[in-house]
């Protein structure tokens, strides 16, 4: 069988064996949750509660009138202890609501309602009110993606079921454990944008998931399960669109430019949950893994749970942990402070030992062009890094800094160990700051 794919990319060790076969389990509640008001691409929220207020699980506690935004909700029932700046997973101070958790949590969202008669507008509003964002890590507000420009007709929806980052298996487990809900959420997305065709793109190292999904859509002429080559970053939007449809999204443009909407497995399921039960995004499944984790697992975690609590619930870490990462090893963020909390876009918590970390110092570029061959966006990472190192932000932009989606392929293949992604992030930050002046 020929597997679909894209040009470029890399084949890192995937290291998924520790958790791929482990069913999702729910961890216990922490003593308090820290819920950042900024958990999405776009405008941050302002708190809608005050210190001392009693809040209930699912209650909206942060909102804004900005279009590109997503409200935040309390993930627990409890009392607002403080509203103050706390460092988030990037290390940046973010206004946050700290809630003392009531040990007695009421049971909610157990009854399901029929979603078949919902209109497109109702589905979009449900996504908005639920605070739904891309749960694959991008955290772009789903309501906005379900509301494409009027001149951009969407005919195809693609579910990114690749989960191509090493270690991560949370989406794999969701496909196995909640396949029906995934398909139901996909249908809601199709209805919301008026798409007539949909694909679920599954990498070939998850054949058990493909085997579960394929018979469930066998009677659906509009939905196909597509097998993809095991390659990173197969699940990136533009790569996935190219691999499955052959359409190329132009540089600087969005998938809507070619009539496609791409969404993550967890996002589709969360949309169905919101539509069928009214449940907003207050928890998510993440993978806790890495050679430094005592009991790797896939766990259901409340939004706002401190990283250190999640790690404790998985047995703690072994000796020799050199780095803790939130997210995947290719695109995630190293954590200096384990009090930072799980947010909507958190896909994993990894404890990595020195043996799996490249600690070699950055050297001068040797001109091998391996980064150009690996780049799935056809950029020149070597030139972006060179100009960013010199502080020439406009030139870094000219070479494609803002078109880069920070997959890390360039850094992975670089024999000089140049941290290209770090330079790209710096260039983007400087360009954004200059644009605000």
C-alpha positions as CSV (number, residue, x, y, z in Angstrom):
1,X,0.0,0.0,0.0
2,X,1.4,3.4,-1.0
3,X,1.4,5.8,2.0
4,X,0.8,9.5,1.4
5,X,3.3,12.1,2.5
6,X,5.0,15.4,1.7
7,X,8.5,16.5,0.6
8,X,11.1,17.0,3.3
9,X,10.8,16.2,6.9
10,X,12.8,13.8,9.2
11,X,12.5,10.5,10.9
12,X,13.4,10.9,14.6
13,X,13.2,8.0,17.1
14,X,9.5,8.0,18.0
15,X,9.8,6.4,21.5
16,X,6.0,5.9,21.9
17,X,6.2,2.3,23.2
18,X,6.0,3.3,26.9
19,X,2.5,4.7,26.6
20,X,0.9,3.7,23.3
21,X,-0.7,0.7,24.9
22,X,-1.8,2.4,28.1
23,X,-5.5,3.4,28.5
24,X,-6.2,6.9,29.7
25,X,-6.6,7.3,33.4
26,X,-7.9,10.3,35.4
27,X,-5.5,11.7,38.0
28,X,-6.5,13.2,41.3
29,X,-7.2,16.8,41.9
30,X,-4.5,19.2,43.1
31,X,-5.0,21.4,46.1
32,X,-5.3,24.4,43.9
33,X,-5.4,25.2,40.2
34,X,-3.8,28.1,38.4
35,X,-5.7,29.1,35.3
36,X,-4.0,31.6,33.0
37,X,-6.2,34.2,31.3
38,X,-4.1,33.7,28.1
39,X,-4.4,30.2,26.7
40,X,-4.9,30.9,23.0
41,X,-3.5,32.6,20.0
42,X,-5.0,36.1,20.0
43,X,-6.3,38.4,22.7
44,X,-5.9,37.4,26.4
45,X,-9.0,37.4,28.7
46,X,-9.9,39.6,31.6
47,X,-11.0,37.9,34.8
48,X,-14.8,38.0,35.3
49,X,-14.6,36.8,39.0
50,X,-13.1,38.4,42.1
51,X,-11.0,37.1,45.0
52,X,-13.2,35.3,47.5
53,X,-15.9,34.3,44.9
54,X,-17.2,30.8,44.9
55,X,-16.9,29.3,41.4
56,X,-18.3,26.1,39.9
57,X,-16.7,23.7,37.5
58,X,-17.4,24.9,34.0
59,X,-18.1,28.5,35.0
60,X,-16.7,31.2,32.8
61,X,-14.0,33.1,34.7
62,X,-12.3,35.0,31.9
63,X,-13.5,36.7,28.7
64,X,-12.8,39.4,26.1
65,X,-14.7,41.1,23.3
66,X,-11.9,40.5,20.8
67,X,-12.7,38.3,17.8
68,X,-9.6,36.1,17.9
69,X,-10.0,34.8,21.4
70,X,-11.4,32.0,23.5
71,X,-12.9,32.4,27.0
72,X,-11.6,30.4,29.9
73,X,-13.6,28.5,32.5
74,X,-13.0,27.2,36.0
75,X,-11.9,23.5,35.7
76,X,-13.0,22.8,39.3
77,X,-15.5,23.9,41.9
78,X,-13.9,26.0,44.6
79,X,-13.0,29.4,45.9
80,X,-11.0,32.1,44.1
81,X,-7.9,32.5,46.3
82,X,-6.0,35.1,44.2
83,X,-5.8,36.9,40.9
84,X,-2.2,37.7,40.1
85,X,0.5,37.2,37.6
86,X,2.0,33.7,37.5
87,X,4.6,32.4,35.1
88,X,3.2,30.2,32.4
89,X,4.8,27.3,30.5
90,X,6.9,29.7,28.4
91,X,8.2,31.5,31.5
92,X,6.2,34.6,30.8
93,X,4.2,36.3,33.5
94,X,0.4,35.9,32.8
95,X,-2.5,37.2,34.7
96,X,-4.0,34.1,36.3
97,X,-6.9,33.0,38.5
98,X,-5.9,30.8,41.4
99,X,-8.6,28.6,42.8
100,X,-8.6,26.5,46.0
101,X,-10.2,23.2,45.0
102,X,-13.2,21.9,46.8
103,X,-12.6,18.2,47.5
104,X,-16.2,17.5,46.8
105,X,-16.7,18.0,43.1
106,X,-20.3,17.8,41.7
107,X,-21.0,15.4,38.9
108,X,-21.8,17.3,35.7
109,X,-22.2,16.8,31.9
110,X,-23.4,13.2,32.2
111,X,-26.5,13.6,30.1
112,X,-26.1,13.8,26.3
113,X,-28.4,15.6,23.9
114,X,-29.0,15.1,20.2
115,X,-26.7,17.3,18.1
116,X,-28.0,16.3,14.6
117,X,-30.3,19.3,14.2
118,X,-27.8,22.0,15.2
119,X,-27.3,24.7,12.6
120,X,-23.8,25.9,11.4
121,X,-24.1,29.1,13.4
122,X,-25.1,27.2,16.6
123,X,-22.1,24.9,16.2
124,X,-19.8,27.9,15.9
125,X,-21.3,29.6,18.9
126,X,-20.9,26.4,20.9
127,X,-17.2,26.2,20.0
128,X,-16.8,29.9,21.0
129,X,-18.7,29.6,24.4
130,X,-16.8,26.4,25.3
131,X,-13.5,28.2,24.9
132,X,-12.4,25.6,22.4
133,X,-8.9,26.0,20.8
134,X,-6.7,23.7,18.8
135,X,-5.7,21.1,21.3
136,X,-2.8,19.8,19.3
137,X,-0.7,22.6,20.7
138,X,-1.4,25.5,18.4
139,X,-4.2,26.8,20.6
140,X,-5.8,28.9,17.8
141,X,-9.5,29.6,18.6
142,X,-11.7,27.0,16.9
143,X,-14.6,29.3,16.5
144,X,-12.4,31.5,14.3
145,X,-11.3,28.5,12.2
146,X,-15.0,27.5,11.8
147,X,-15.8,31.0,10.6
148,X,-13.7,31.4,7.4
149,X,-13.8,34.5,5.3
150,X,-17.0,34.7,3.2
151,X,-14.9,34.5,0.0
152,X,-13.1,31.4,1.1
153,X,-15.4,28.3,0.5
154,X,-14.3,25.3,2.6
155,X,-15.0,22.0,0.8
156,X,-12.8,19.7,2.8
157,X,-12.1,19.0,6.5
158,X,-9.0,17.1,7.6
159,X,-8.6,15.6,11.0
160,X,-4.9,15.5,12.0
161,X,-4.6,12.0,13.6
162,X,-0.9,11.7,12.9
163,X,0.5,12.6,16.3
164,X,4.0,12.6,14.7
165,X,6.0,14.1,17.6
166,X,8.1,11.5,19.6
167,X,6.8,10.2,22.9
168,X,3.2,11.6,22.5
169,X,0.3,9.1,22.4
170,X,-2.7,11.0,23.8
171,X,-4.4,11.4,20.4
172,X,-3.7,7.7,19.7
173,X,-5.5,6.8,22.8
174,X,-8.4,9.1,22.1
175,X,-8.8,7.5,18.7
176,X,-9.0,4.0,20.3
177,X,-11.2,5.0,23.2
178,X,-13.5,7.7,21.7
179,X,-13.7,6.9,18.0
180,X,-17.4,7.5,17.8
181,X,-17.2,10.9,19.4
182,X,-14.3,11.8,17.1
183,X,-16.4,11.1,14.1
184,X,-19.4,12.9,15.6
185,X,-17.2,16.0,16.2
186,X,-15.8,15.8,12.6
187,X,-19.4,15.8,11.3
188,X,-20.2,19.0,13.3
189,X,-17.1,20.7,11.9
190,X,-18.1,19.7,8.3
191,X,-21.6,21.2,8.9
192,X,-20.2,24.3,10.5
193,X,-18.1,25.2,7.4
194,X,-20.3,23.5,4.7
195,X,-17.7,20.9,3.7
196,X,-18.8,18.0,1.5
197,X,-15.7,15.9,2.1
198,X,-13.5,14.9,5.1
199,X,-10.4,12.8,5.7
200,X,-8.9,11.4,8.9
201,X,-5.2,11.2,8.3
202,X,-3.5,8.5,10.4
203,X,0.2,7.6,10.4
204,X,0.9,4.0,9.6
205,X,2.4,3.4,13.0
206,X,-1.1,3.6,14.4
207,X,-2.7,0.8,12.4
208,X,-4.8,-0.2,15.4
209,X,-6.5,3.2,15.4
210,X,-7.0,3.1,11.6
211,X,-8.5,-0.4,12.1
212,X,-11.0,1.0,14.6
213,X,-11.9,4.1,12.6
214,X,-12.2,2.6,9.1
215,X,-15.2,0.3,9.7
216,X,-17.0,3.2,11.5
217,X,-16.9,5.4,8.5
218,X,-17.4,2.6,5.9
219,X,-21.0,3.7,5.4
220,X,-20.0,7.4,5.2
221,X,-19.3,8.3,1.6
222,X,-18.1,11.8,2.6
223,X,-15.4,10.5,5.1
224,X,-12.3,8.5,4.4
225,X,-9.5,7.3,6.6
226,X,-6.1,7.9,4.9
227,X,-2.9,6.2,5.9
228,X,0.2,8.4,5.9
229,X,3.9,7.8,6.0
230,X,5.5,7.8,9.4
231,X,7.5,11.0,9.2
232,X,7.8,14.3,11.1
233,X,6.1,16.8,10.8
234,X,3.4,14.8,8.9
235,X,0.7,16.4,11.1
236,X,1.5,20.0,10.4
237,X,-1.4,21.7,8.6
238,X,0.2,22.5,5.3
239,X,2.1,19.2,5.1
240,X,-1.1,17.3,5.8
241,X,-3.1,19.2,3.2
242,X,-0.3,18.6,0.6
243,X,-0.1,14.9,1.5
244,X,-3.8,14.1,1.4
245,X,-5.2,16.5,-1.2
246,X,-2.2,17.6,-3.2
247,X,-3.2,21.2,-2.6
248,X,-0.4,23.6,-1.7
249,X,-1.1,26.5,0.7
250,X,0.8,29.6,-0.5
251,X,3.4,31.1,1.8
252,X,1.9,33.5,4.3
253,X,-1.6,32.1,3.6
254,X,-4.0,30.0,5.7
255,X,-5.5,26.6,4.7
256,X,-8.8,28.3,3.9
257,X,-7.0,29.7,0.9
258,X,-7.2,26.2,-0.7
259,X,-10.6,25.3,0.7
260,X,-9.5,23.2,3.6
261,X,-10.0,23.2,7.4
262,X,-7.6,21.1,9.5
263,X,-8.4,20.2,13.1
264,X,-6.9,17.9,15.8
265,X,-8.4,14.7,17.2
266,X,-8.8,16.2,20.6
267,X,-10.4,19.3,19.3
268,X,-13.0,17.4,17.4
269,X,-13.9,15.3,20.4
270,X,-14.1,18.4,22.6
271,X,-16.4,20.1,20.2
272,X,-18.7,17.1,20.4
273,X,-18.6,17.1,24.2
274,X,-19.5,20.8,24.2
275,X,-22.4,20.3,21.7
276,X,-23.8,17.2,23.3
277,X,-23.3,17.9,27.0
278,X,-22.5,21.6,27.3
279,X,-19.1,20.9,28.8
280,X,-16.5,23.6,28.1
281,X,-12.8,22.9,27.8
282,X,-11.8,22.3,31.4
283,X,-9.7,19.2,31.1
284,X,-7.7,17.3,28.5
285,X,-5.8,14.1,27.9
286,X,-2.0,14.4,27.9
287,X,0.9,12.0,27.7
288,X,3.4,11.9,30.6
289,X,6.5,10.1,29.5
290,X,10.2,10.1,28.9
291,X,13.1,7.9,30.2
292,X,13.1,10.0,33.4
293,X,9.4,9.3,34.3
294,X,8.8,6.4,36.7
295,X,5.3,5.5,35.5
296,X,4.7,6.8,32.0
297,X,0.9,7.2,31.3
298,X,-1.8,8.9,29.3
299,X,-3.8,10.9,31.8
300,X,-6.9,13.1,31.9
301,X,-6.0,16.4,33.7
302,X,-7.9,19.4,34.8
303,X,-6.8,22.7,33.1
304,X,-4.7,24.6,35.6
305,X,-3.1,21.6,37.3
306,X,0.5,22.3,38.2
307,X,3.1,20.2,36.3
308,X,4.6,19.0,39.5
309,X,1.3,17.5,40.6
310,X,0.9,15.6,37.3
311,X,4.4,14.2,37.7
312,X,3.7,13.1,41.3
313,X,0.6,11.3,40.2
314,X,2.7,9.4,37.7
315,X,5.1,8.2,40.4
316,X,7.6,11.0,40.2
317,X,10.8,11.2,38.3
318,X,13.9,9.0,38.3
319,X,17.3,10.3,39.0
320,X,19.3,11.9,36.2
321,X,16.5,14.0,34.6
322,X,18.2,16.7,32.6
323,X,15.2,18.5,31.2
324,X,11.4,18.6,31.7
325,X,9.4,19.6,28.6
326,X,5.8,20.7,28.2
327,X,4.6,19.4,24.8
328,X,6.6,17.3,22.4
329,X,10.4,17.2,22.2
330,X,10.5,18.9,18.8
331,X,8.2,21.9,19.5
332,X,7.7,21.9,23.3
333,X,9.1,24.3,25.9
334,X,11.7,23.4,28.6
335,X,10.4,24.0,32.1
336,X,12.5,25.7,34.7
337,X,9.6,26.0,37.2
338,X,7.4,22.9,37.7
339,X,4.7,25.1,39.3
340,X,3.6,26.2,35.8
341,X,0.2,24.7,35.0
342,X,-1.3,22.6,32.3
343,X,-3.2,24.7,29.7
344,X,-5.5,23.9,26.8
345,X,-2.7,23.4,24.4
346,X,-0.6,21.0,26.6
347,X,-0.2,17.7,24.8
348,X,2.5,16.2,27.1
349,X,4.9,16.4,29.9
350,X,8.2,14.7,29.3
351,X,11.1,14.0,31.6
352,X,14.2,13.6,29.5
353,X,17.6,12.2,30.6
354,X,20.9,13.3,29.3
355,X,21.1,10.4,26.9
356,X,18.3,11.7,24.8
357,X,19.3,15.3,24.9
358,X,21.8,16.8,22.5
359,X,23.9,19.0,24.7
360,X,26.6,19.9,22.2
361,X,27.4,23.6,21.9
362,X,26.4,25.6,18.9
363,X,29.1,25.9,16.2
364,X,29.5,27.8,13.0
365,X,27.4,26.8,10.1
366,X,29.3,24.3,7.8
367,X,27.2,25.1,4.7
368,X,25.9,21.5,4.3
369,X,22.4,22.6,3.4
370,X,20.8,19.8,5.4
371,X,18.4,22.2,7.0
372,X,17.1,23.2,3.5
373,X,16.5,19.6,2.5
374,X,14.6,18.9,5.7
375,X,12.5,22.0,5.8
376,X,8.9,21.1,4.8
377,X,8.2,24.8,4.2
378,X,10.9,25.2,1.6
379,X,12.6,27.9,3.7
380,X,16.2,28.7,4.2
381,X,16.7,28.1,8.0
382,X,20.4,28.7,7.8
383,X,19.9,32.3,6.5
384,X,17.1,33.0,9.0
385,X,19.4,32.0,11.9
386,X,22.3,34.0,10.4
387,X,20.4,37.2,10.1
388,X,18.6,36.7,13.5
389,X,22.0,36.1,15.2
390,X,23.1,39.5,13.8
391,X,19.8,41.2,14.9
392,X,18.8,41.9,11.3
393,X,15.1,41.1,11.8
394,X,13.9,42.4,8.4
395,X,16.3,40.2,6.6
396,X,15.3,37.2,8.8
397,X,11.8,37.9,7.8
398,X,12.8,38.1,4.1
399,X,14.2,34.6,4.4
400,X,10.9,33.3,5.9
401,X,11.0,33.7,9.7
402,X,7.3,34.4,9.9
403,X,6.4,31.5,7.5
404,X,8.2,29.1,9.8
405,X,5.9,27.0,12.1
406,X,8.8,26.0,14.3
407,X,8.7,22.2,13.6
408,X,12.4,21.9,14.5
409,X,13.5,19.7,11.6
410,X,16.3,22.1,10.8
411,X,17.7,22.0,14.3
412,X,17.4,18.2,14.4
413,X,19.5,17.6,11.3
414,X,22.1,20.4,11.8
415,X,25.6,19.0,12.4
416,X,26.6,22.4,13.8
417,X,23.8,22.1,16.4
418,X,22.5,25.6,15.5
419,X,19.2,26.2,17.4
420,X,17.3,27.5,14.4
421,X,13.9,27.5,16.2
422,X,15.3,29.7,19.0
423,X,16.4,32.2,16.4
424,X,13.1,32.1,14.6
425,X,11.2,32.7,17.8
426,X,13.4,35.6,18.7
427,X,12.9,37.1,15.2
428,X,9.2,36.7,15.4
429,X,9.1,38.4,18.8
430,X,11.2,41.3,17.5
431,X,9.1,41.7,14.4
432,X,5.9,41.6,16.4
433,X,7.2,44.2,18.8
434,X,8.3,46.5,16.0
435,X,4.8,46.2,14.4
436,X,3.2,47.5,17.6
437,X,5.3,50.7,17.6
